[in-house]
Amino acid sequence: MASRVVAFGAHAFDVEATAGGVLAKLRRRGSEITIVHMTLGERGYRAGGRTGAYAGQKKGEAERSASVLGATVRVLEYEDTHLPDDDEAKLAVCDLLRELRPDLVFTHWQGSWHKDHRAAHALVMDGCFFAALPGVQRARPAWAVSEVWFPENWEDPVDFRPQHYEDISDTYEQWLEAMDAYALARENLAAFPYRDFYTSLARVRGCQAGVRYAQAFMVAEPLRMRIYNQFAK
Ligand SMILES: [Zn+2]
């Protein structure tokens, strides 16, 4: 049972859509949940843009969605489609991990055709590496994350094979409400039918898991996480 959980998404809405049912379930069991949006995803629909009203709308939606899930939200405010994949950003993630001290972390699977999603994967996995190394001297002491789970995202399908299923039947309605905080789901704002895809997928994964609704994950190599724990001691 994770006492602290941090879920990193490249764009506001990624995490809620792909892992919201599980985040709500972990919250009900007493975990503290933080959702970190690396960008607002302000270019995610044709009338969006860096400075337009859509960015502000997305921020408000992110706050409402997190509050439905019982989560705290952080927005890193990198630029949508330009999420950097460099050591400076990895150290920013390291600092956040050392501050929030999560046992369980969620982030994108590496097999993505979206450049921001691939960058988010690298930032979080290398951020975990930096965070665990006491020799990487920052304001806070080393912290080793115990587990990283990669949710199932329609933009991250390359070599994604579910390794872990979580029953979300009890939090399904709460998850829908969290998704519907976003016009992307509620009003089918973008070209992709997000709500249809993720609700159908939850039923498919539920069929495979023998429950009503489930969300599926890949899991970071246990050996890698164990080594990080040895570093941090
Ligand atoms: Zn995204």
Boltz pocket constraint, residues with backbone or C-beta under 6 A from the ligand:
constraints:
  - pocket:
      binder: B
      contacts: [[A, 10], [A, 11], [A, 14], [A, 41], [A, 114], [A, 117]]
      max_distance: 6.0
